[in-house]
């Protein structure tokens, strides 16, 4: 083994990046620890040493994804204070991080009870749901949980349809702009 392939400053990070590349190419189901080792230029035992198995690695990918999503949602809320823009940030995250997105909502791929994962998912959920308050402040408004679920369903579904190329032609080429138009139908007055 060469010195360059043996000495890595942050081997887990290197392996996760290799995993993200492989997932982007072939999807999470085709992921192989041996292939990741080859891609990362490390011994075939290195991924297992750091993550245990494929589920451990995909748990780390999901944790990273939920943390990145939470950061994007918090930043959109901080920057704009606009619930619609939080939803647009969700779509932006999915489009910018499709490999993370491909893993995050496939709980059969990872360890759902991992404490880091549970915390990261909770933070992302809180970040998304925080903006619902304006829609639920009146007695005639929707129940907060229903409004949050409606918003999440909309942006998650839009993201999945965009990534799979299943949306009809004629939408704006920018997924964020397209998402704004679609979301404003259900959440009028948020722009």
VOLOPA-256089 format. One line per field, with one value per residue: x, y, z of N, C-alpha, C in turn. Coordinates in steps of 0.02 Angstrom, whole numbers, always signed. Layout:
! VOLOPA-256089
nxx	[X, ...]
nyy	[Y, ...]
nzz	[Z, ...]
caxx	[X, ...]
cayy	[Y, ...]
cazz	[Z, ...]
cxx	[X, ...]
cyy	[Y, ...]
czz	[Z, ...]
//
This chain:
! VOLOPA-256089
nxx	[+43, +29, +104, +26, -103, -123, -107, -219, -291, -422, -501, -634, -714, -665, -705, -845, -866, -827, -927, -1039, -1014, -1023, -1156, -1222, -1194, -1245, -1345, -1403, -1423, -1336, -1215, -1051, -937, -809, -789, -795, -679, -584, -611, -580, -448, -395, -362, -457, -517, -533, -658, -749, -686, -704, -844, -911, -1011, -1107, -1232, -1194, -1110, -1203, -1287, -1205, -1198, -1332, -1346, -1257, -1324, -1451, -1405, -1348, -1464, -1542, -1460, -1472, -1609, -1623, -1540, -1610, -1728, -1675, -1617, -1723, -1846, -1960, -2081, -2108, -1985, -1909, -1960, -1920, -1784, -1773, -1800, -1692, -1586, -1609, -1586, -1454, -1389, -1410, -1370, -1363, -1498, -1555, -1528, -1571, -1711, -1739, -1759, -1736, -1609, -1516, -1464, -1592, -1606, -1492, -1409, -1350, -1410, -1547, -1548, -1506, -1609, -1716, -1679, -1680, -1816, -1876, -1826, -1889, -2025, -2037, -2071, -2207, -2294, -2357, -2464, -2549, -2595, -2721, -2889, -2961, -2867, -2760, -2721, -2565, -2480, -2539, -2524, -2385, -2354, -2417, -2341, -2212, -2238, -2268, -2147, -2055, -2108, -2108, -1969, -1926, -1993, -1935, -1799, -1809, -1846, -1979, -2073, -2191, -2159, -2113, -2099, -2007, -1829, -1748, -1749, -1784, -1855, -1962, -2017, -2057, -2165, -2255, -2273, -2329, -2459, -2524, -2487, -2528, -2485, -2364, -2253]
nyy	[-58, +108, +257, +371, +319, +261, +352, +460, +613, +632, +504, +443, +547, +552, +426, +437, +538, +467, +372, +454, +494, +368, +334, +436, +395, +262, +237, +204, +69, -9, +10, -33, -84, -127, -74, +61, +73, +54, +166, +269, +245, +166, +32, -121, -150, -32, +48, -34, -38, +93, +114, -2, -78, -81, -24, +53, +148, +209, +261, +362, +442, +481, +552, +658, +715, +754, +849, +945, +981, +1036, +1146, +1220, +1250, +1325, +1433, +1489, +1528, +1620, +1714, +1759, +1751, +1699, +1579, +1512, +1522, +1440, +1317, +1318, +1314, +1184, +1111, +1159, +1104, +965, +958, +1002, +907, +768, +634, +621, +646, +536, +436, +478, +466, +334, +227, +90, +70, +110, +133, +166, +198, +258, +371, +495, +508, +514, +635, +725, +711, +759, +892, +939, +921, +1007, +1127, +1138, +1136, +1248, +1365, +1359, +1421, +1552, +1511, +1445, +1521, +1575, +1535, +1480, +1430, +1296, +1147, +1146, +1032, +972, +1073, +1081, +952, +956, +1054, +996, +878, +932, +1000, +896, +799, +872, +889, +755, +720, +813, +773, +647, +675, +681, +781, +885, +957, +1129, +1195, +1317, +1319, +1327, +1242, +1297, +1414, +1356, +1280, +1383, +1438, +1329, +1300, +1419, +1411, +1329, +1392, +1535, +1708, +1702, +1747]
nzz	[+0, -42, +26, +8, -5, +116, +223, +282, +323, +366, +362, +377, +324, +192, +147, +158, +62, -52, -50, -73, -205, -268, -239, -308, -437, -449, -357, -187, -154, -229, -172, -119, +3, -26, -155, -120, -43, -142, -223, -133, -114, -13, +105, +88, +207, +276, +264, +335, +458, +505, +495, +519, +442, +289, +323, +432, +370, +283, +378, +430, +315, +306, +428, +404, +296, +352, +442, +356, +287, +391, +422, +302, +302, +421, +391, +281, +344, +436, +351, +268, +337, +287, +262, +143, +77, +158, +123, -12, +8, +55, -62, -137, -63, -87, -226, -235, -158, -202, -178, -39, -13, -74, +16, +144, +166, +163, +268, +283, +245, +339, +513, +609, +742, +785, +889, +846, +721, +755, +826, +725, +630, +706, +726, +593, +563, +658, +610, +488, +524, +605, +537, +517, +604, +572, +492, +573, +675, +693, +746, +644, +562, +500, +595, +679, +660, +547, +451, +444, +398, +274, +209, +212, +140, +16, -25, -16, -101, -221, -235, -251, -369, -457, -454, -510, -637, -672, -679, -769, -933, -964, -845, -748, -775, -665, -516, -392, -422, -490, -385, -299, -369, -373, -235, -189, -227, -134, -17, -11, -11, +51, -8]
caxx	[+0, +70, +97, -30, -168, -127, -112, -272, -304, -490, -522, -706, -739, -646, -748, -912, -866, -827, -995, -1085, -1002, -1050, -1229, -1243, -1187, -1281, -1396, -1377, -1428, -1279, -1154, -1009, -881, -747, -784, -779, -608, -547, -621, -546, -377, -376, -369, -527, -542, -541, -727, -778, -654, -733, -917, -937, -1040, -1141, -1283, -1159, -1089, -1263, -1310, -1163, -1220, -1397, -1333, -1229, -1377, -1499, -1371, -1344, -1532, -1560, -1422, -1502, -1675, -1612, -1513, -1664, -1772, -1638, -1604, -1784, -1904, -2016, -2092, -2101, -1914, -1885, -1977, -1877, -1718, -1778, -1792, -1623, -1545, -1618, -1555, -1382, -1363, -1455, -1348, -1387, -1571, -1571, -1519, -1603, -1780, -1741, -1737, -1714, -1537, -1472, -1485, -1639, -1602, -1427, -1422, -1333, -1462, -1609, -1540, -1502, -1676, -1757, -1659, -1705, -1888, -1891, -1809, -1942, -2090, -2036, -2102, -2279, -2332, -2403, -2523, -2589, -2606, -2791, -2930, -2985, -2810, -2750, -2684, -2494, -2452, -2565, -2492, -2315, -2353, -2434, -2283, -2159, -2258, -2263, -2078, -2021, -2133, -2081, -1898, -1919, -2014, -1885, -1739, -1822, -1863, -2049, -2118, -2209, -2119, -2139, -2082, -1943, -1770, -1721, -1796, -1807, -1907, -2020, -2046, -2092, -2229, -2300, -2288, -2370, -2529, -2550, -2470, -2532, -2468, -2301, -2196]
cayy	[+0, +169, +304, +417, +287, +238, +408, +508, +656, +620, +446, +436, +598, +529, +369, +464, +571, +415, +344, +501, +488, +304, +339, +479, +357, +198, +231, +177, -4, -39, +29, -88, -59, -142, -23, +125, +71, +65, +236, +312, +230, +139, -41, -142, -154, +35, +69, -75, -16, +157, +116, -68, -110, -36, +13, +104, +200, +246, +301, +422, +483, +510, +602, +717, +745, +789, +909, +994, +1004, +1081, +1209, +1256, +1276, +1377, +1491, +1520, +1563, +1678, +1763, +1786, +1750, +1680, +1507, +1487, +1516, +1381, +1261, +1322, +1290, +1111, +1089, +1173, +1052, +902, +963, +1008, +848, +712, +571, +622, +642, +467, +393, +504, +446, +261, +200, +21, +69, +132, +119, +219, +215, +289, +435, +553, +513, +537, +707, +762, +711, +803, +961, +956, +927, +1069, +1183, +1143, +1150, +1312, +1418, +1348, +1460, +1603, +1481, +1410, +1566, +1591, +1477, +1450, +1402, +1224, +1121, +1152, +970, +962, +1123, +1060, +893, +977, +1089, +947, +834, +970, +1011, +832, +769, +911, +872, +687, +722, +850, +732, +589, +699, +662, +839, +901, +1009, +1196, +1228, +1353, +1275, +1330, +1207, +1341, +1456, +1312, +1263, +1442, +1442, +1274, +1308, +1478, +1392, +1304, +1439, +1603, +1763, +1690, +1776]
cazz	[+0, -46, +81, -5, +7, +185, +270, +268, +380, +388, +323, +372, +277, +126, +130, +147, -3, -103, -49, -106, -277, -290, -236, -364, -499, -453, -305, -124, -149, -263, -136, -95, +43, -63, -207, -88, -25, -204, -243, -85, -115, +53, +109, +85, +275, +306, +274, +389, +521, +527, +495, +536, +384, +242, +360, +471, +324, +260, +436, +430, +258, +325, +480, +371, +255, +394, +469, +301, +275, +446, +412, +246, +323, +471, +355, +242, +392, +464, +298, +238, +381, +244, +263, +74, +62, +193, +78, -70, +31, +56, -132, -154, -32, -123, -292, -226, -123, -219, -149, +30, -16, -93, +75, +204, +174, +152, +333, +279, +227, +393, +582, +626, +813, +799, +924, +804, +670, +788, +840, +662, +601, +747, +711, +526, +569, +694, +566, +437, +555, +641, +498, +508, +653, +545, +460, +623, +731, +702, +762, +582, +527, +508, +653, +662, +633, +480, +407, +435, +356, +207, +181, +201, +85, -46, -47, -24, -163, -277, -241, -278, -439, -494, -461, -554, -704, -683, -683, -838, -964, -960, -782, -751, -773, -597, -472, -338, -451, -502, -320, -273, -404, -351, -163, -176, -238, -70, +37, -39, +34, +86, -44]
cxx	[+45, +57, +37, -98, -176, -140, -165, -285, -374, -521, -597, -738, -725, -691, -820, -916, -866, -896, -1044, -1076, -1032, -1126, -1256, -1241, -1237, -1336, -1368, -1378, -1367, -1213, -1117, -950, -815, -736, -766, -706, -566, -551, -582, -471, -352, -384, -443, -558, -558, -614, -761, -749, -688, -809, -949, -962, -1074, -1194, -1251, -1136, -1149, -1295, -1270, -1182, -1286, -1388, -1307, -1283, -1427, -1469, -1366, -1413, -1553, -1524, -1453, -1569, -1668, -1587, -1567, -1711, -1739, -1633, -1668, -1842, -1967, -2022, -2085, -2028, -1881, -1900, -1934, -1806, -1717, -1766, -1720, -1575, -1549, -1582, -1479, -1350, -1405, -1434, -1370, -1463, -1593, -1567, -1564, -1673, -1791, -1718, -1717, -1640, -1491, -1501, -1528, -1634, -1535, -1438, -1405, -1386, -1527, -1605, -1540, -1571, -1722, -1741, -1685, -1781, -1910, -1878, -1862, -2008, -2094, -2073, -2177, -2321, -2378, -2466, -2571, -2607, -2679, -2830, -2954, -2929, -2802, -2713, -2609, -2464, -2475, -2532, -2419, -2310, -2370, -2375, -2228, -2176, -2250, -2190, -2039, -2043, -2108, -2008, -1888, -1939, -1963, -1823, -1749, -1840, -1936, -2097, -2133, -2164, -2152, -2126, -2018, -1884, -1738, -1770, -1823, -1864, -1971, -2055, -2083, -2162, -2278, -2321, -2334, -2444, -2561, -2539, -2470, -2513, -2403, -2242, -2188]
cyy	[+62, +213, +349, +384, +265, +296, +458, +548, +643, +564, +437, +485, +577, +472, +392, +498, +521, +382, +389, +499, +423, +305, +381, +441, +299, +190, +197, +101, -39, -27, -33, -58, -71, -91, +45, +128, +85, +139, +284, +299, +205, +63, -60, -147, -86, +56, +30, -55, +46, +155, +50, -106, -57, +6, +68, +162, +242, +285, +366, +469, +518, +564, +666, +753, +784, +852, +963, +1023, +1054, +1148, +1251, +1287, +1333, +1441, +1526, +1558, +1625, +1734, +1797, +1793, +1727, +1604, +1477, +1476, +1458, +1319, +1260, +1298, +1214, +1083, +1101, +1122, +987, +902, +967, +947, +786, +645, +567, +610, +570, +419, +414, +478, +373, +227, +127, +15, +82, +115, +177, +241, +245, +357, +496, +563, +540, +612, +749, +766, +759, +876, +983, +965, +991, +1130, +1193, +1165, +1218, +1366, +1412, +1394, +1513, +1574, +1450, +1456, +1584, +1527, +1442, +1419, +1328, +1208, +1123, +1089, +957, +1010, +1103, +1000, +910, +1010, +1040, +902, +869, +976, +946, +799, +806, +893, +804, +686, +759, +806, +673, +610, +686, +720, +855, +955, +1078, +1231, +1268, +1303, +1274, +1296, +1250, +1386, +1415, +1295, +1322, +1447, +1390, +1284, +1367, +1464, +1369, +1352, +1510, +1654, +1752, +1721, +1849]
czz	[+0, +13, +70, +8, +79, +233, +246, +331, +409, +347, +321, +323, +204, +103, +118, +80, -60, -107, -85, -182, -304, -290, -293, -430, -503, -401, -243, -119, -179, -227, -110, -56, +8, -119, -178, -68, -86, -225, -198, -83, -47, +52, +110, +155, +306, +314, +332, +457, +549, +536, +513, +476, +341, +278, +403, +429, +301, +317, +439, +374, +276, +378, +447, +330, +297, +425, +416, +286, +329, +439, +357, +265, +373, +437, +315, +287, +419, +412, +274, +285, +345, +241, +193, +57, +100, +151, +16, -52, +35, -14, -154, -125, -72, -190, -286, -194, -138, -189, -76, +30, -32, -35, +133, +217, +154, +216, +333, +264, +285, +461, +608, +699, +833, +831, +883, +750, +699, +801, +776, +629, +640, +732, +643, +528, +603, +649, +512, +468, +589, +602, +490, +552, +622, +514, +511, +682, +743, +716, +699, +541, +539, +574, +634, +632, +562, +430, +393, +389, +284, +173, +165, +142, +18, -69, -56, -89, -224, -289, -274, -352, -482, -507, -507, -625, -722, -687, -756, -868, -955, -894, -791, -744, -703, -550, -416, -363, -464, -437, -290, -304, -380, -278, -150, -191, -173, -12, +10, +13, +72, +51, -26]
//
